[in-house]
Amino acid sequence: MSEWQRLDPRMLLIYPVKELVRFLPVVFALFIAGTASGGTGKWWQLLGIVVPIGLGVLRYVTTRYRIDAGRIELRRGLLSRHVLSTPLDRVRTVDITAPPVHRLLGLTSVRVGTGTTSIGDDDRIDLDGLPVERARQLRADLLRVAPERVADETAPPEQPVLVFDPTWVRFAPLTSTGLVITAGVLGLASQAVNTFGGFGRLHPERWAADAETWSVWVAIPLALVGLAVVVSALSIGGYVVNNWGFLLTHTGPGRGGAWHLRRGLLTTRETTLDDERVLGVSVGEPLGLRLAGGGRVWAIVTGLDQGASGSALLVPPAPRAVVHRAAGAVLRTPGPLDAPLTGHGPHARTRRYTRAVGPALLVLLVVAVLVPVTDLPVWTPILAALGVAVAAALAADRTRALGHALADGHVVVRSGSLNRRRDALETDGVIGWNLRDTWFQRRVGLTTLVATTSGGRQAVTALDVPEPLALALACTSNPQLLVQFLE
Amino acid sequence: MWALTASIEGLVVVSVVVVAGPVTHWLPLPWWVVALVVLVVAGYVAVVPRWRYAVHRWEVTGTAVYTQTGWWARERRIAPMSRIQTVDHAEGAIARLFGLATVTVTTASAAGALEIEGLDRTRALLLVDELTLMADSVPGDAT
């Protein structure tokens, strides 16, 4: 495979369209300028269409790749030629994405993850437009899983660990994703309405006048219910589009294999994570999901961009039993998920309470002082008092969540209330330790222990661990490392 | 060096407050607020650099690097030699005034960079060489 290869010729259909879309503002501007100048210069209006198409074709002609001498090389560009080259053993992940148009033509786009921290688009190895078969072949070549898979073709090569179940959709409205989507949609809609002068025509004053005839006690619940319905519908839609047909499989022998993820309704995504690069899992249980008995799992994996954390999602919001089984399978031991956690003691609890209740109390005080002085409505202090109660409940929950353990070679840390997470990280995946303590923390003998790692969020943080416990945890997981610095 | 940096920062804050307050009447600040700010800044300049210096320490052994930085929030960082990826040597404008340098040791984790500030320049260069050699001699790809 030493000769240079091109992308699939069918990309000749896609690139020009893509470029055209990118040049749309310019095309518009040219068009408007053309009509404004009286339609004399017809030929240069065409320029706006010809140039993008030409660029698209050029991009196809100039992009080539090859695998040679243990390196993958990608060459592109006409005027400024760009050659990217990476040793094969630095390839950590392979992401195969197929947007709807690509799927129509039987093409995919391959992204090779090498664990680099550079962010520039130019520095990524993206092969946009390979036929599905060739993309799979390339992936197998890149990840060296291929020989093993070919060798034991008779044995069942793929064991599905997780198969999507449509009933999981019920968990979709319980995550914050729906809110984010709704906010985005509402923002877009209001902008669109604004652009077309819609607010002038809709007569919001008349709406307000209409609403005034209703009772507040009817209008507010009605608005809330309406919002809830919209949010649920949108989040269910997002969930289905992203996670339809979710499939998690494992190939290859015990530890040397790889994990394959496949998902998506319109745009299908396939991600392959090399076994050695999966350092641990992170089980997320946001409040809503937790109450409904659900959760989701991310892999802590090296080589994925931080921005592409979606690729590392191992289990979409799903029932707890499923989450537990899949996470256990990825870790190869359920130990880290079940292990009892060591609590962080009374001082950590006090800190949770002061940090949550303190600001709420301050707000209450300020409001209480302001009510007699200014003409604030009387119900504001009541609202503030409610805030204090909520803060106290949050603090209690946060305290309950805090904990850490060392189980089956994994550092396990749990924290958070609204967004509770349980991270399990292989001790081998821990790069270094950071111990951070403010003066307040030192006074009560607490420290925040951070295990740095090269995957996922780059760090696993244990909040407010009593100092001796923190040192014990760090020392037992990396025996020789810390001892030499302990005075 | 820290004292000078702190002094400059403090000077900027004070001048901003003075200009914003009584001089231009842009912000209606009474004189005692200005006095308070000056007092706080003076205290900061007097105490914090010394505090910082007292906390700041570093150590290199055969297998790991250790730093301790900060003043109010103290941070101790430990990175094993086998995980070191790059060793940077940098000299800021103020640091060069004093012939000092900063050595930054990065690992594969974005959360794990160790910074040793305010080293004597020759010592820093020695340290960089030493660390590079030691990191080189350990096999593996440091992730």
Interface residues (C-beta under 8 A of the other chain):
Chain A: D89 R90 G115 T117 T302 Q306 I431 G432 W433 N434 L435 R436 D437 T438 W439 R442 V450 T452 T453 S454 Q458 A459 N478 Q480 L481 L482 Q484 F485
Chain B: E59 T61 T63 A64 Y66 W72 A73 R74 E75 R76 R77 I78 A79 P80 R83 T107 A108 S109 A110 A111 G112 L114 D141 T143
